Amino acid sequence: MKFKSETLIAAVKEWLDDESKSETSISQQVSNTISAFVTSFYEEGIDGRGYNLNRKNLVVVNESNELVASEEIVWFYEYNEYYFCQPEFSRITFVNDSVIEEIRYAMENTEYDKYRSMPTYNYTLIESDGRLTPLSSNRIFDFTKYHVIDTSYFRDCFSQVTPDTEKYSGPIAVTDHYDIEDLDFMRNEIFAEYGYRFKSDKWEKYFSGKRCYSPQHDNVDDLMSDIDKQNVQTILSVKALLEENGERMINQRIIEFGMAG
């Protein structure tokens, strides 16, 4: 099936009453009768800091190129807060035929406050009839839940404050990889979701403070999904690599950070 993305972009722009620049970034055949693509609408402006306004819509069409669903999945002002990380503030891809993944950088993540900034993940499911359903998870690292991951998910851009970091400037520590502590958390939150009864005081104390945690089982192997089992093995294999080459893989360096207040 071939859909006319230019026609649909024009239709979505009219629906949004939007005068900004636009483009189609990615597309995916969901089924024999349903296709989806992402449209980006953006504009640039100059104020005290300069900004980019970027909106991305997930658009679903049928075999007659009729609009089935459209939902704004990204809306942000980019003030170049993460210039020391990726050039793009938000990255979107289809992880399979029906699930779209959006990665962006979060500053001062309240759920996992180890890092000043780190990648966060959002997922949307495209139903067989074209409806769009946001996927939610109790996991901090919810990329382990929805699809089988590879080692690229452990390499990214992370920043941590130093004793001399101020709110908008100063030295900041930047790394390229999750560390062993992160991987242990990542793996154990998978077990916690299935009600694993932790033997370690550290993890029992941590997860017992979470409303979603209900310890019931001494072994959860038979309860875990195949995706979870494969991802646990990947986490363990990456942990083994970190134990041998952690300093090189993490690659911590101190940079001078600054942005307008």
RAPE-V311068 format. One line per field, one symbol per residue. ss: DSSP state (~ for helix, > for strand, _ for the rest). burial: I if it has 24 or more other C-alpha atoms within 12 Angstrom, else O. A space follows every 50 residues. Layout:
BEGIN
ss=???
burial=???
END
This chain:
BEGIN
ss=____~~~~~~~~~~~~____>>>>>>>>>____>>>>>>>>>>>>_____ >>>>>>>>>>>>____>>>>>>>>>>>>___________>>>>>____>> >>>>>>>_________>>>>>>>>>>_____>>>>_______~~~~____ ~~~~>>>>>>>_______>>>>>>>>>__~~~~~~~~~~~~~~__>____ ~~~~~~~~________>________~~~~~~~~~~~~~~~~~~~~~~~~~ __>>>>>>___
burial=OOIOIOOIIIOIIOOOOOOIOIIIOIIIIIOOOIIIIIIIIIOOOOOOOO OIIIIIIIIIIIOOIIIIIIIIIIOIOIIIIIOIIOOOIIIIIIIOIIII IIIIIIIOOOOOOOIIIIIIIIIIIIIOOIIIOOIOOOIIIIIIIIIIIO OOIIIIIIIIIOOOOOOOOOOIIIIIIIIIOIIIIIIIIIIIIIIIIIOO OOIOOOIOOOOOIOIOOOOOOOOOOOOIIOIIOIIIOIIOOIOOOOOOII OOOOOOIOOOO
END
